[in-house]
Amino acid sequence: MAETSLRERALRHLARRDHSRAELARKLAAHGSTEEIDEILDRMTELGLLSDSRFAEAWVRGKAARHGTTRLRHDLAQRGVPRDAIDAAIASECPDDEMTRARELCRSRFATPPADAREWARQARFLQSRGFAVDLIRKLLKENPDESA
């Protein structure tokens, strides 16, 4: 009975969205023993219902336009995705380079390039909070608007 309940809980979570193995194990931890949870998760992995690489690809696909590579890596690592799955997902789902993504995000958020130091700092903080590298932000905010077109 407990195993069926645990399996049903796992299926309900996976029906809503993909989860990483660690994320799903954390959600099920209060409802069963570690051995039971590992057994259920192993079976779901065998059936193809649970996949860290599929989760990572979906996560990157959904967030890549708004976040830098650093933030994507951090978020996936926090969700327990292995490094090799993270690297593969970023390589396959981020066809544009990071500078192009940062430029598009900056254009969509800010109407004009920074006119003074205060505006420059505001835009830089925004891009940094989205996970873009500091050197990339400096390069992006120093370029002429005519060059980026």
C-alpha positions, 0 to 999 in steps of 0.5 A: 500500500505504501509503495503504491502511494509513493509511486502515485505521488511520484507520478503526480509530480511528474505529470505536472512537469519534469523533475530531476531525480534529486528534486523528486526524491526530496519531494517524496522523502516525507512519504517513504524510506530512502530504499523505497524512494530509490526503488521507485525512482530507479523504476521510473528511470528505467521506464523513461519517466524520469530523466535528469538530462531531459529535465535539464534540457527543458529547464535550459530551453525555458530559461535561456532567453532570460538568464546567463549560463552561470545562472542556468548552471547554478539553478540546475546544480541546485536541483541535483542535476549532474554536471555532464547533463548540465553541460550537454543541455546548455550546449544543445539548447543555447544556440545563440552565444551569451553576448547575443542573449544578453544584448537581446535581454538588455534591449527588451528591458531598457529602451536606451543604452546607459547615458550616465554612470547611474544608469550604467550601474542599474543595467549592469546589476540587472544583467548580473542578477540574471547570471551574465558574467561581469566581463561580458556585461562590461563589453556589452554596455561599452559598445556603441548602439550602432555596432550592435545593430 
